[in-house]
Amino acid sequence: MSKIITTDAIQRHYQRDDVVSAYVAKRFREPMGMLKHRIQVGVINRVLSEIVDSVVLDLACGPGRISRDLRGFKWGVAADGSAAMLRE
């Protein structure tokens, strides 16, 4: 029988500094995570370059590293429900 994971449990999980630190280390310091990041940002930047006066809304942005690396948009907003992620 599988365990049901609630939204509240996920939110509590990502409020933990140790979870955030582990996420950031894996996502932005390990080779595969860095490659994945470069590919994602590259694809998004190509799409943004084709849209005049584009606006970006980055929900669940985590530490905001994808938002930070985006180029060519008029303005944007990034938001995350985890204060620990935003502090990173």
C-alpha positions as a Markdown table, in Angstrom:
| # | Residue | x | y | z |
|---|---|---|---|---|
| 1 | Met | 0.0 | 0.0 | 0.0 |
| 2 | Ser | 1.4 | 3.4 | -1.0 |
| 3 | Lys | 1.7 | 6.3 | 1.4 |
| 4 | Ile | -0.3 | 9.4 | 0.5 |
| 5 | Ile | 1.9 | 12.5 | 0.6 |
| 6 | Thr | 0.0 | 15.7 | 1.4 |
| 7 | Thr | 0.8 | 19.2 | 0.2 |
| 8 | Asp | 1.4 | 20.2 | 3.9 |
| 9 | Ala | 4.0 | 17.4 | 4.2 |
| 10 | Ile | 5.8 | 18.6 | 1.1 |
| 11 | Gln | 5.7 | 22.2 | 2.3 |
| 12 | Arg | 7.2 | 21.2 | 5.7 |
| 13 | His | 9.8 | 19.1 | 4.0 |
| 14 | Tyr | 11.1 | 22.1 | 1.9 |
| 15 | Gln | 11.2 | 24.4 | 4.9 |
| 16 | Arg | 14.1 | 22.4 | 6.4 |
| 17 | Asp | 17.5 | 23.9 | 5.8 |
| 18 | Asp | 19.2 | 20.5 | 5.5 |
| 19 | Val | 16.8 | 19.5 | 2.7 |
| 20 | Val | 17.4 | 22.8 | 0.9 |
| 21 | Ser | 21.2 | 22.5 | 1.2 |
| 22 | Ala | 21.1 | 19.0 | -0.2 |
| 23 | Tyr | 18.8 | 20.1 | -3.1 |
| 24 | Val | 21.1 | 23.0 | -4.0 |
| 25 | Ala | 24.3 | 20.8 | -3.8 |
| 26 | Lys | 22.8 | 18.2 | -6.1 |
| 27 | Arg | 21.1 | 20.5 | -8.5 |
| 28 | Phe | 23.8 | 23.2 | -8.9 |
| 29 | Arg | 27.1 | 21.7 | -7.9 |
| 30 | Glu | 27.1 | 18.1 | -9.2 |
| 31 | Pro | 27.9 | 17.7 | -12.9 |
| 32 | Met | 24.5 | 16.2 | -14.0 |
| 33 | Gly | 22.6 | 18.8 | -12.1 |
| 34 | Met | 24.6 | 21.6 | -13.6 |
| 35 | Leu | 24.1 | 20.1 | -17.1 |
| 36 | Lys | 20.4 | 19.8 | -16.5 |
| 37 | His | 20.3 | 23.4 | -15.4 |
| 38 | Arg | 22.2 | 24.7 | -18.5 |
| 39 | Ile | 19.9 | 22.8 | -20.8 |
| 40 | Gln | 16.7 | 24.0 | -19.1 |
| 41 | Val | 17.9 | 27.6 | -19.1 |
| 42 | Gly | 19.0 | 27.4 | -22.7 |
| 43 | Val | 15.6 | 26.1 | -23.9 |
| 44 | Ile | 13.7 | 28.7 | -21.9 |
| 45 | Asn | 16.0 | 31.5 | -23.2 |
| 46 | Arg | 15.5 | 30.4 | -26.8 |
| 47 | Val | 11.7 | 30.5 | -26.3 |
| 48 | Leu | 11.9 | 33.9 | -24.6 |
| 49 | Ser | 14.0 | 35.3 | -27.4 |
| 50 | Glu | 11.1 | 34.7 | -29.8 |
| 51 | Ile | 8.5 | 36.5 | -27.8 |
| 52 | Val | 8.4 | 40.3 | -27.9 |
| 53 | Asp | 8.0 | 41.9 | -24.5 |
| 54 | Ser | 7.8 | 38.6 | -22.7 |
| 55 | Val | 6.9 | 38.4 | -19.0 |
| 56 | Val | 8.1 | 35.5 | -16.8 |
| 57 | Leu | 6.2 | 34.0 | -13.8 |
| 58 | Asp | 8.4 | 31.5 | -12.0 |
| 59 | Leu | 6.3 | 29.7 | -9.4 |
| 60 | Ala | 8.0 | 27.3 | -7.0 |
| 61 | Cys | 11.2 | 28.9 | -8.0 |
| 62 | Gly | 13.2 | 27.3 | -5.2 |
| 63 | Pro | 16.4 | 29.3 | -4.8 |
| 64 | Gly | 15.6 | 31.2 | -8.0 |
| 65 | Arg | 18.6 | 30.1 | -10.0 |
| 66 | Ile | 16.7 | 29.4 | -13.2 |
| 67 | Ser | 15.1 | 32.9 | -13.0 |
| 68 | Arg | 18.4 | 34.5 | -12.3 |
| 69 | Asp | 19.9 | 33.0 | -15.5 |
| 70 | Leu | 17.0 | 33.9 | -17.8 |
| 71 | Arg | 17.6 | 36.6 | -20.4 |
| 72 | Gly | 15.6 | 38.7 | -22.8 |
| 73 | Phe | 12.4 | 39.2 | -20.9 |
| 74 | Lys | 10.7 | 42.5 | -20.1 |
| 75 | Trp | 10.0 | 41.7 | -16.4 |
| 76 | Gly | 9.3 | 38.8 | -14.2 |
| 77 | Val | 8.2 | 37.6 | -10.8 |
| 78 | Ala | 9.5 | 34.5 | -8.9 |
| 79 | Ala | 7.8 | 33.1 | -5.9 |
| 80 | Asp | 8.3 | 30.1 | -3.6 |
| 81 | Gly | 6.4 | 28.9 | -0.5 |
| 82 | Ser | 9.6 | 27.9 | 1.2 |
| 83 | Ala | 11.4 | 30.7 | 3.0 |
| 84 | Ala | 14.4 | 28.3 | 3.3 |
| 85 | Met | 14.6 | 28.0 | -0.5 |
| 86 | Leu | 14.4 | 31.7 | -1.0 |
| 87 | Arg | 17.1 | 32.4 | 1.6 |
| 88 | Glu | 19.5 | 30.1 | -0.3 |
